[in-house]
């Protein structure tokens, strides 16, 4: 007498780099995306190569049921961690219908190496109106999203910050990049440039985001309800309106492949 295999449901977690495509030789009849930061494309392939199911731009809680498959393929346009469930056609989610689950994607972005902190500390100099610039070079293939800004000055002064679409002249760029929030073994790619000091030529025009008057050593924190988008060939500038003022600024940001 032949004994039929019992129904099952299993869960896997996989890290994807930008544009990566993974295939899994897994047989089943049910598939569900449990967690992901960005949409993915999923294909369920039959034993003879036939397409048994497909989900384009699938997000967390999307599922397919009823089509037996022998291979799962997942394609992710963005670097991220994807958690998914698979099993027999009798399997299914235990999540209650109609309940909205809020997923915090910040951890996944840090693990995927998409979260950064840019820090600047420029000492006061006689006759110098300091600026700091975070620049996304043309052709980087990434968008930058500014989430939070912290600014402090060494003496009372007015500062401004905002979105720039040109570098101006006279401020040398440093090819170094912000620091990954993932410490220890972050991904190796870097797509930003930074600069700090005095514009000896022409300062770039700027669309203001924050402007404030600060006391000495006061810290101004700007949390954005919606992030500021910095596309390739654009940047974010912080400046002080007075000379001989030390400037400290920090920018929290995330990146996303275009």
C-alpha positions as CSV (number, residue, x, y, z in Angstrom):
1,X,0.0,0.0,0.0
2,X,1.3,3.4,-1.0
3,X,1.3,6.1,1.7
4,X,0.6,9.6,0.5
5,X,2.9,12.4,1.7
6,X,1.2,14.7,4.2
7,X,0.4,18.3,3.4
8,X,3.2,20.7,4.4
9,X,4.1,24.4,4.6
10,X,7.7,25.7,4.8
11,X,9.3,29.2,5.1
12,X,12.5,30.4,3.5
13,X,14.4,33.7,3.7
14,X,16.7,34.9,0.9
15,X,18.9,38.0,0.4
16,X,18.8,39.5,-3.1
17,X,21.2,41.9,-4.7
18,X,19.9,44.5,-7.2
19,X,18.3,42.8,-10.2
20,X,19.1,39.3,-8.9
21,X,17.1,36.3,-10.2
22,X,17.0,33.1,-8.1
23,X,15.5,29.7,-8.9
24,X,14.5,27.1,-6.4
25,X,13.8,23.4,-7.3
26,X,10.8,23.1,-5.0
27,X,7.6,21.2,-5.6
28,X,4.3,22.4,-4.2
29,X,0.9,23.9,-4.9
30,X,0.9,27.0,-2.7
31,X,3.2,30.1,-2.6
32,X,3.1,33.3,-0.6
33,X,5.3,36.4,-0.1
34,X,5.5,37.0,3.7
35,X,7.9,39.9,3.8
36,X,9.7,42.1,1.3
37,X,10.7,45.8,1.2
38,X,10.2,46.2,-2.6
39,X,7.9,44.4,-5.1
40,X,9.2,41.2,-6.8
41,X,8.2,39.0,-9.7
42,X,7.4,35.4,-9.0
43,X,7.0,32.5,-11.5
44,X,5.9,29.0,-10.7
45,X,7.1,26.5,-13.3
46,X,5.7,23.0,-13.9
47,X,7.7,19.8,-14.3
48,X,8.0,20.2,-18.0
49,X,8.8,23.9,-18.1
50,X,5.2,25.2,-18.4
51,X,4.2,28.3,-16.5
52,X,1.8,27.4,-13.7
53,X,1.5,30.8,-12.1
54,X,2.9,34.3,-12.1
55,X,2.8,37.4,-9.9
56,X,4.3,40.6,-11.1
57,X,5.2,43.4,-8.7
58,X,4.2,41.1,-5.8
59,X,4.3,42.5,-2.3
60,X,4.0,41.0,1.2
61,X,0.8,38.9,1.6
62,X,0.5,38.2,-2.2
63,X,-0.1,34.5,-2.9
64,X,-0.8,31.9,-5.5
65,X,-2.7,28.7,-4.9
66,X,-3.9,25.6,-6.8
67,X,-1.3,25.3,-9.5
68,X,1.2,22.4,-8.9
69,X,4.8,23.5,-9.7
70,X,8.3,22.0,-9.4
71,X,10.4,25.3,-9.6
72,X,10.0,28.7,-8.1
73,X,11.7,31.7,-9.6
74,X,11.9,35.1,-7.9
75,X,13.3,38.3,-9.5
76,X,14.0,41.4,-7.3
77,X,14.8,44.7,-9.0
78,X,16.1,46.0,-5.7
79,X,18.6,44.7,-3.1
80,X,16.5,43.3,-0.2
81,X,15.7,40.4,2.0
82,X,12.6,38.3,0.9
83,X,10.8,35.9,3.1
84,X,8.4,33.5,1.5
85,X,6.3,30.4,2.2
86,X,5.6,27.4,0.0
87,X,3.7,24.1,0.4
88,X,1.1,21.8,-0.9
89,X,-2.2,23.0,-2.3
90,X,-3.8,22.3,1.1
91,X,-1.5,24.8,2.8
92,X,-2.4,28.4,3.3
93,X,-1.9,31.6,5.3
94,X,-3.1,31.8,8.9
95,X,-3.4,35.6,8.7
96,X,-6.9,36.9,9.3
97,X,-8.6,38.3,6.2
98,X,-9.0,42.1,6.4
99,X,-6.3,42.7,9.0
100,X,-3.7,45.2,7.8
101,X,-0.2,44.2,8.9
102,X,2.3,47.1,9.2
103,X,5.7,45.9,8.2
104,X,8.8,47.9,9.3
105,X,11.1,47.7,6.3
106,X,13.9,49.7,7.9
107,X,15.7,46.5,9.2
108,X,15.6,45.0,5.7
109,X,17.1,48.1,4.2
110,X,19.9,48.0,6.7
111,X,20.7,44.3,6.0
112,X,20.6,44.9,2.3
113,X,23.1,47.8,2.6
114,X,20.7,50.5,1.5
115,X,20.7,52.7,4.6
116,X,23.5,55.3,5.2
117,X,24.6,58.1,7.5
118,X,26.6,61.0,6.1
119,X,28.5,63.0,8.7
120,X,30.3,66.3,8.3
121,X,32.3,68.3,10.8
122,X,33.9,71.5,9.5
123,X,36.0,73.6,11.8
124,X,35.5,77.4,11.9
125,X,37.7,79.4,9.6
126,X,38.2,83.2,9.4
127,X,36.2,84.7,6.5
128,X,34.7,81.3,5.4
129,X,31.0,80.6,5.0
130,X,31.0,76.9,5.3
131,X,28.8,74.4,3.3
132,X,28.5,70.7,3.2
133,X,27.3,68.8,0.2
134,X,26.0,65.3,-0.4
135,X,26.1,64.6,-4.2
136,X,24.6,61.8,-6.2
137,X,26.8,61.6,-9.3
138,X,25.2,61.4,-12.8
139,X,25.0,57.8,-13.9
140,X,25.0,56.3,-10.4
141,X,21.9,54.3,-11.2
142,X,20.5,55.1,-7.7
143,X,18.0,57.5,-6.2
144,X,18.8,58.9,-2.7
145,X,16.1,59.6,-0.2
146,X,16.9,62.1,2.6
147,X,15.0,61.1,5.7
148,X,16.5,63.1,8.6
149,X,18.9,66.0,9.0
150,X,20.8,67.1,12.1
151,X,22.7,70.5,12.2
152,X,24.8,72.2,14.9
153,X,26.9,75.3,14.8
154,X,29.8,76.4,17.1
155,X,28.5,80.0,17.5
156,X,25.0,81.4,17.1
157,X,24.2,81.5,13.4
158,X,21.5,81.0,10.7
159,X,21.7,77.9,8.6
160,X,19.9,76.7,5.5
161,X,19.6,73.4,3.7
162,X,18.1,72.2,0.5
163,X,18.0,70.4,-2.8
164,X,20.6,71.4,-5.5
165,X,20.8,70.4,-9.1
166,X,24.3,71.6,-9.8
167,X,27.5,71.7,-7.8
168,X,28.5,75.3,-8.4
169,X,32.2,76.0,-8.6
170,X,35.1,76.1,-6.2
171,X,34.1,73.3,-3.7
172,X,36.2,70.2,-4.1
173,X,34.4,66.8,-4.0
174,X,35.6,64.0,-1.8
175,X,34.9,60.7,-3.5
176,X,34.4,59.0,-0.1
177,X,30.9,57.9,0.7
178,X,28.5,57.9,3.7
179,X,28.8,55.1,6.2
180,X,26.6,52.1,5.9
181,X,24.2,51.6,8.8
182,X,25.1,47.9,8.4
183,X,28.3,47.7,10.3
184,X,30.8,44.8,10.0
185,X,30.5,43.6,6.4
186,X,28.4,46.0,4.3
187,X,28.1,45.7,0.5
188,X,31.1,47.2,-1.4
189,X,29.4,49.6,-3.8
190,X,29.5,53.3,-3.1
191,X,27.7,55.8,-5.3
192,X,28.0,59.1,-3.4
193,X,30.4,62.0,-3.1
194,X,30.8,64.5,-0.3
195,X,32.2,68.0,0.1
196,X,32.7,70.5,2.9
197,X,34.3,73.9,3.1
198,X,33.9,77.3,1.3
199,X,32.6,77.9,-2.2
200,X,35.5,79.8,-3.7
201,X,33.6,80.3,-6.9
202,X,29.8,80.2,-7.4
203,X,27.5,78.5,-4.9
204,X,24.7,76.4,-6.5
205,X,21.1,77.6,-6.5
206,X,19.1,75.7,-3.9
207,X,15.4,74.8,-3.2
208,X,15.2,75.3,0.6
209,X,14.1,72.4,2.9
210,X,15.0,73.7,6.3
211,X,16.2,77.1,7.5
212,X,16.7,78.0,11.2
213,X,18.5,80.3,13.6
214,X,20.6,78.3,16.1
215,X,22.3,79.1,19.3
216,X,25.9,77.9,19.8
217,X,26.1,74.1,20.1
218,X,22.3,73.8,19.7
219,X,21.3,70.7,17.7
220,X,18.4,71.1,15.2
221,X,16.8,67.9,14.1
222,X,14.6,67.8,11.0
223,X,12.4,64.7,10.5
224,X,10.7,64.6,7.1
225,X,7.2,63.3,6.8
226,X,8.1,62.5,3.2
227,X,11.7,62.1,2.2
228,X,13.5,64.4,-0.2
229,X,14.4,62.7,-3.4
230,X,17.9,63.3,-4.8
231,X,18.2,61.9,-8.3
232,X,21.5,61.3,-10.2
233,X,23.1,64.6,-11.0
234,X,21.6,66.3,-7.9
235,X,22.6,66.8,-4.3
236,X,21.7,68.1,-0.8
237,X,23.5,71.2,0.6
238,X,23.7,72.6,4.2
239,X,25.3,76.0,4.7
240,X,25.8,78.7,7.4
241,X,25.0,82.4,6.6
242,X,27.9,83.7,8.7
243,X,31.6,83.5,8.4
244,X,33.9,82.0,11.0
245,X,31.3,79.4,12.2
246,X,32.0,75.7,12.7
247,X,29.4,73.5,11.0
248,X,28.4,70.0,12.0
249,X,25.7,68.2,10.0
250,X,24.5,64.6,9.7
251,X,22.1,63.2,7.1
252,X,20.3,59.9,7.3
253,X,19.5,58.5,3.9
254,X,18.4,55.4,2.0
255,X,19.1,54.4,-1.7
256,X,17.0,52.7,-4.2
257,X,18.0,51.3,-7.6
258,X,16.3,53.1,-10.5
